[in-house]
Amino acid sequence: MAAFTTPVAANDFEHVWYCELKPGKTLDDARQVASAWLAAARSMKHGEQLQATIRYPIIVGDSENRFDFVVRAPSLAVWGAFYDTYSDGTPVADADLKFAEVAGCSGSTLWESIAVQ
C-alpha cells in the first residue's frame, strides 16, 4: 500500500487586493512599489516566507489600468501571525503609503489554493 501513497501538498493562502493605477502611473511603477512592499513585509517578524505577485489582465481592454496585488503565504498560521503585526509605524505600513501613491486598491479577499492532482 505504501507504494501508492502520495504526499499531501500543503495549501497556500493568498490575500488578493483589487487595484487600479492612478493617472500617470504605469505597471512598472506598480512593480516597484510592490517590490518595496514585499521587502518591507519580509523584514518584519513572520513575513520572511511571504511571496507577492501582480496579476495584470492582458486582453481585457476596459481594465487596462486594473491589476491584482497578491500576497501568498505558505499557511494560514503564517499569514495570521504576520497580519497580527501589521500596524501603523511598521515597515509595511510605510510601504502601504508609497503603494497608495501609485494605485488605489478597493477591497480584498483571502483565498485558499488547494492543489489538484
N, C-alpha and C positions, 0 to 999 in steps of 0.2 A: 504494500500500500504506500509506503514512503516514497517510492519512485514516482508516484502520481500526484504528490502534493506539490503545490506551488506556493512560493512565499506570498503573503498578503502585503500588497503595497499600501503604504500609509497615505491617507488622503491629505491633499493640500487644501489650504484655505486662502481665499482671495478676497480682498476688500477692493471693490471697484468704485471709483469716483467718476461721474459723468461730467465732462468738462468741455468748455468752448474757449478757443483762443480769443483774446481781446484784440480789438482793431490794431493793426500794425504789427502784431506778433506772429511768429512763424512756428512751424513744427520744430525747427532747430532750437528756438527759444524754449519751447516746452521740454525738449530733450535735456537742455542744460539745467533747467530748474528741477526737473525730475531726478537727474543725476545728483544734484546738490541735496535734494530731499533724501534720497537713498543714503548718501554718505552721512548725513546728519542722523538719520534713523539708525544706521549701523554703528554710530559712535555711542549710542545710548544702550543702557542695560536692556537685555532681551531683544535688541534689534539686530544683532550680528548675523542672524540667519535669514533676514528678510531679503526678498528679491523684488524688483519692480520692472514693469513694462508699460509701454504706451501702446494702446490698440487704436489704430487710426484707419478709418474707412478709406478705401482707395477707389471705390466705384460709385458710391452714392454722392451725387453732385450737390444736393441741398445740405449736406452736412460736412462740407469741406473744412470747416473750422472746428469741428467737434472731434473729441477723442476721449478715450477712457484711460484713466491712470489706475493701474492695477498693482497692488502690493500683495505679494504672495508670502505666506508663512507655512512652515512645514507641519504645523499643528495648530489647533485652536488654542491650546495652552500657551504656545509661544506668542501668538498674536495677542491674546488677552494680557499676558504679562507685559508685553511691550506697550500695548494701548493704555494699560493702567499707569504707566509712567509719562504718558503724553499730556503735558500741561504747559501753561504759559511759562516762558523763560527757558524751556528746554531747547536743544539744538534743532529739533524737528519743528517746533513751534515757530522758530525764527525762519526756517526754510519754508514753512507754510506762507509766511508773509511775502517772500520773494516769488513763490509759486503764484500767489494771487495777483501779482503784477503782470503776469503773462497770461493767465487763464482763470476763468471763473468756473467753479465746479458746483453743480446743483444737485446735491444728494449723492448717496452711495448705497451700495448693497454689499453684504457679506455672503460669499459663495463657498460651498464645499465642492471640491473637484474629486470625483470618485473615478479611479482608473477602471477601464473596461478591458477585459481580456478575452 
